[in-house]
Amino acid sequence: MTALDASEVCRLLGGWTTGSATLTDDLVAALVELIDAGLVPAGALLPPQRRLATALLVSRGTVTSAYESLEARGYLATNRGSGSRVRSARGQLHGRPSGRLFSFTSAPGDVIDLSTGALPASPIAADVLARPRTELTAYLATDGYFPAGLPVLRQAIADQYTRDGLPTRSQQILVTSGAQQATWLAVTSLAGSGDLVLTEEPTYRGALEVLRSTDARAEGIPLAGGGLDVEQVRHALSRKPQALFCQTAIHNPTGRSMKDGSRTELATLINDAGLTTIEDTCSADLTLAGPPVARTLAGLVDPELLVTVGSTSKLFWGGVRIGWIRASETRIHGLVELRKAVDLASSVADQLVAVELIARTDLARHQRRTMLTEALAATEAELRCAYPDWHWNPIDGGSGLWVDTGQDAVALAERGKRAGVRVAAGPGFSTYDGQRTFLRLPVWHEPTMLRAGLTALSS
């Protein structure tokens, strides 16, 4: 369990007072933002009240009241004698949105949000969504609940895999309400409290949220040459991991792709060890060069060991809440039962939209590649102009850059927040609160908006 000292919390808080509210309210708001953004991780012990009060130059009563407020809102669990711990599964109904989900809520109009790589709707999505949904009529006589997904959509997803060179049956597909639900189902089915799950370091923020919500132990394996360091995975097997979560196609947040030889070596290791693996392929369609879809572990790993997560969000639009899992038929049966305990089925209307979208996958891939290639060039030009000392590796695909600022990116993010700019600092993508000099910046914003955000950030 991570124990934060008072000086570390002070550094993370930065200039937390606003002058427009009580000190207690300001402290609560600042701590909420740090927790929601993952900068104070789930399970972390906050400093004792007296020490934090001394470090912040406020009364102990201010800190006591702030901790009590955070506990009442579900952010902290306080036990006499053992301190105040950040809760691993927070259920706040009225918390202010921030962190990864900030952009998916009603952000203030004067905030420039550079904290997410989520893309706007593709031209194909706009076209399909503008059409009347006459095909929905055929389903109105049913109860509308299809826990494994509409048969027509399961078949459409399977057919697309087959066209991409991976023969797939519809029985190997489970349709979910987005990739985040798919990831939750996959992780929850494999790992529980205290179980060890290996993942990349850094890795996708949404996966870390899922792992924390299940109280699993996430161990980050460093990247080497764009993908997992296979030797480090081999060494980690001695610690008996329950599962591996990885992205060998297009990695989020780095935008790199694992080299074919390394991927094959990883697959051999997975097969030999019998290590169940969850592979997130949501960005696999967003390649900038080479094949229209990036290579994955599918076809290399024993189908009984592999759970593949996919989504319509990156290629088409996040507003169509459709994701899926590809796995063995036996595993799909178990996942359907798990899914029914929390969500009986996905929207029939969204699933029918997804059928039309998936039928136009080839064109959508071409459109996204053209858009991202042009946007990347403009974004890199703006970054070189605004911050010539920042560095990043060329990306193979995806919608963001993993930028090494050479400075404390957490402090930079805090300064940006006060200037009306949201950026995602590296610790939010880390299993151990590392990556502290990195920012993940989206590449798709209009140059004028990006320039305004970078200018405000520098001020």
N, C-alpha and C positions, 0 to 999 in steps of 0.2 A: 504494500500500500504506500503510495507516494505521500510524503509529509512536506508541505510547503512551509518555508520559513517566512518570517514577516517581511524581510527585505525583498524576497522574490515576489511576493504578492504586491508590494509597493511598486516594484518595477513594472509588473504587468498592468497595474491600475493606471499608471501614468498620471496625467492631470484629470483626476476623477471628479473634482468638485465643479459644479455648474454655476453656483451663485443664485440659482433660481428656485432651489428646493432646499429642504433640510439636509444636514450632513448625512443623517441616517438614510434618507431616501436616495441621495446621490450615491452612497456607498452600496446600497442594495442594487441599484440600477447598474452600477459598474461591475459588480460581482456577477450579476445575472448575465451580462454580456460576455464576460470571460468564460463562464460555465457553458453557456449555449454555444459559444464558438469553439469549445473543446480546448481552450487554452489553460483552463483549470480542469483536469480530466476527472471523469467519474471515479470515485473511490479515494480521491485525494483528501488528505486531512488538512484543513485550514489551520492557520496559526492560532495559538491561544489568544483569547480576546485581549488580555492585558498587553501582550507583546505587539499585536497588530495595532492597538490603539497608540502605543508609544511610537511605533514606526510611522504611523500616519499623522501624528501630532494632534490627535483628537481624544476625547474622553473615552474611558472604557464603556460608559453607558451607550455611546454612539455605536460602538462595535457590537455590544451585547444586543441592542435593539435590531441591528442589521441582521445578525445571525438568527435571531428569533423570527424575523420577517421571512428570511430565506427558508427556514425550517417550515413555517406555516404554509409557504407556497410550494413546498415539496422539493426544494433544491438541496436541503441539508438534512442529515440525520445526526442528532446530537445525543451522545451517551455520556452520562456523568463519569468522569475519570478517564475517558478515552477520546474526548474532543468532538469536533464537528466534522463530519465526512460528507463530501459531495455524493449525492445519491446516484446510483448507477442507472436507475430507471425513473426518470422524472416525468410527472404527468401534469405539468402546469397547464391550466386552461386559459390563464390570462397573462402569461409571460409575454414580454415584448419580443417579437421575432428578431433573430439575428443569426450569425453564423451561416451554415450551409443553406438554410432554408430562407434566409432573409429575402432573396430575390424572388422567392415563390409566394410572397405575401404582398400586402399593399405598402410598398416602400414609399416614403415621402418623395414628392416630386422634385425636391431640391437635392436629393442624394444621388450621387453618381455611383452605381453599383458595379464594381469590377471584381466581385467576390465569387462569381460562378461561371462555369463554362457552358451552362445550359444554352442551347441555341434557339433562335426564333423559329417559327414554323417554316418549313420548306415550301416552295411553290406548289409542289404536288399536294401537300397537306392542305394548303389554302384552297386549292381547286376541289379536292375531294370533300372537304368539310362544307363547301358552299352548296353542294348538291342536296336535294331533298332525299330523305332516307326512306324511300318506299319499300325497301326490302325488309324493314323492321316489322311490317304488317304480318308477315308469315310467322313471327314469334309471339304475337300478342295472345294467341290462344294457349301458350305454354305458361308455366309459372315464372319463367324468366331466370331460373336458377340453373346454371351449368357449372358446377364446381371445378371441373377440369378444363372448362372453356367450351365455346361453341365448336361443334365438330368441324364446321366449315373453316374456322380460323385455325384450329389445330392442324388441319390438313394443309392449309395455306403455308403455315410456318414450316411444317415438315417438307413440303414441296420446295420451298426456298432453300432449305438446307441441302436437299438432294440436288438442286440445280447448282449449288455451290460446291458440289463434289463430295458431300457427306450424306449418303443414303440414310433417310430418316422416315420412321413411321409416325402417324399421328398419335399413336398410343404412347410415344416417347415424349410428348409435349404436354406440359401443364401451363395453361394461360393464367397469368396473375394480374393484379391491379398495379402494374408498374414493376420496374426492376428492383426497387427497394423492397417491396413485398417478397419478390422472388428470392432476394438475398437473405431476408429474414427467415423465410421458410427453410432455405437450404442450410443456413447456419444452425437454426434451432433444431433441425432434425438430426444434426450431427454432434453438436457440442452444447454442454450445459455449464452450470456454475463450476468454475475451477478448471475446466478442460482447456488444454493448450491447443491453440490454433495458430499455425504459421501464416504469415502474410508478408508482402513486400514492405520495405521501408525506404521511401514513403509509400503510402497506399491510398486508395479511394476513401474519402471521408465518410461516405455512407456506410461502407463496410465496417469501419471502426465504430460507428454509432450502433450498428447491429451487434457487434461483438461485445460492446460495453453493456448493451441492454440485456444480454444473456448471461452476463458475469463471466464469460469465458476469458481466458488469459491469452492475450494477443502478443505474439513474439515477432518482431520485425526482422526479416532477412534482407540484408543489403542488396542493392542492385549492382550488376556488373555488366557493362556493355549493352545496356538497354533492357536487361531482364534480370530475373532472380539469379543470384550467385548459387549455382547448383551445388558446389562443394559445401557451402554454408547450410543449405537444406539437408545435405547428407549428414553433416555433423549434428544438426538439430533433431534428427530421427532418434537419437539416443535418449531424448527427453520425452519420447512417446507421444507425439502430437496426435490429436484426434482428427484433425483435418488441415488442409492447406487451402488458403484463399489466394488467388493470383489472377493476373491479367497479362497473358503472354502476347496478345494480339496488339492492341494499342493501349498502353498503360496510362492510367489516370492517377497522378497528375503530370507525369513527365512527358507524355506524348511519344515515348519511345516504344519500339517493338523488339521483342526478344529474337535473337538470331536463330535461324532454323536449326543449326547444329546444337545450340544450347537447349532449344525447346525439345529436340529429340532426346537429348541427354536427360533432361528433367523428366520427360515422360517415362523413360526407362527406369529412372529412380523411383518414380511414383508406382509403377507396376511392380517392381521388385519388392518395394516396402509395403504394398497394399494400402497406400495412403489415400484416403478419400479426398478428392480435390474439387473445390468449387472454382470454376473459372468464369470471371466476369468478361463477357465479350460485347458489352453494350457499345463500345467505341470502335469495334472491329470494322464497321462500314466506313469509317472516316479516314481512309488512307489518302495520303497526298501524292503518292507515286506507287508504281507497281500494280499488283492485282487490286481489283475494286474492293475486295474484302481481305482483311489481314488473316494470316494463318493462326490457328489455335491448337490446343491440345487434342481436340476431337479428332478421332481417327488414329491417334498415337497412344492414347491411354485406354486401358480396359474400360469398356462402357459401364461396367458395374462400379467403377471407382470414380467416374467423372459426372459432375453436375454442372451444366452449362447455363449461365444466365444471359438472357438477351432482352431487347427492348425496342419499341418503336420511337422512343424519346429522342435519341440522338439523330437518327436518320430523317425522321419526319417531324415530330413535335412532342414536347413533354405534356402538352394539354390532352393528348390522347393517352389515357392512363392504361396502357397495355404493355406488360412484360411477359416473360415466359421462362420456363425451365425446360431444358432438354436433358433427359436422363434415361436410365433403363426403365422398362415398363414396370418392374417390381418397385423401384424407388418412386416412380410417379404415383403409383397407387397409395403408397404411404404418405407422400406429400399432399395428395388430395385430401386425405383424412385429416392431416394436420391443418391444412388451410381452412377446412370447414369449421374448425373450432374458433376461428377469428374473423373469417370473411367467407360468406357462402358462395359468392361468385363475383365475377367482374361485370361491368356494365355491358349489356347486350348491344346497346347503340355504339359504344366505343369499339367493341369487338368487330362489329360489321364494318365500321370505318377502317379498322386495321386490316381486314381482308382486302379491301380496295387498295390500301396503301402498299401492302406487301406485294401485291401483283405488279406494282410499278417500282420495285426495288432498284432495278438497273438504272433507270433514269434518275431516281432520287440520289443514288450514289454519285452519279456524274455531276448532278447539280451541287451537292454538298462539296465535292472535291473542288469544283470551280470556285465556289464561294470561299471556302477555307483557304485555298491557295492564294487568292487575291487578298483576302483579309489578313493573312499571315504576313505577307510582304509589307502591307501598310502598317501593321502593328509593330513589326520589328523596326521599321524606319522611325516610327514615333518613339520607341523605346531608346534607340541608339541616340536620337537627338536629345531626349530629356535626361537620360541617365547613361552616359557613355561608359561608365565604370561597371554597369550591371552585365552579367554574363548568363548565357543559357546554351544548352546543346540543341543542335538542329533536331526537329521533331519528325517522326514518321507519319503522324496523323493526330487526330483528336482536335479539340477546340480550345486548347490552352497552352501556355508556355510555363515551364518550371524555371523561375528566374532566381539566380543567386545575386542578392543585392549587396553582399559583402558587409552588411550591417545587421543590427537587430531588427528583423522584420516584424516582430511583435510590437516593438515600440513604434515602428513606422506605421503599422496598421492602426495603432491607437491615435497617432497624430493625424492620420488620414481620416479617421472617424470624426474627429473634432473639426476637420475641414470639409466634412460632407462627402467623403469618399470611402467606399467600402472595398477592402482588399482582403484576400485570404492568405494568412501567414502560414508558414510551413508547419508549425506544431500541430495544426488541425489535421494534418495528413500523416502524423507520426504516431507510432505505437508507444513511444516513450517521451513525448513532448520535445522531440528533437527537430532537426531541419530548421533551425531558428534563423538562418539568414535568407531563407527562401520565401518567395511569393508565388502563388499560382495566378497568372493573369490570363483572362480570356483574349482570344485573337479576333473575335468577330465584330467588335464594336466599330461604329463609324469613326474614322480618324479624328473628326472634330470632337466627339464625345470623349474618346480616349485621351486626346491631347488635353482637354479640360481637366480630366481626372488626374492625369500625371502632373499637370501644373499645380493643381490644388494640393496634391500629395507632397510635392517638393516644397511648398510654402509652409 
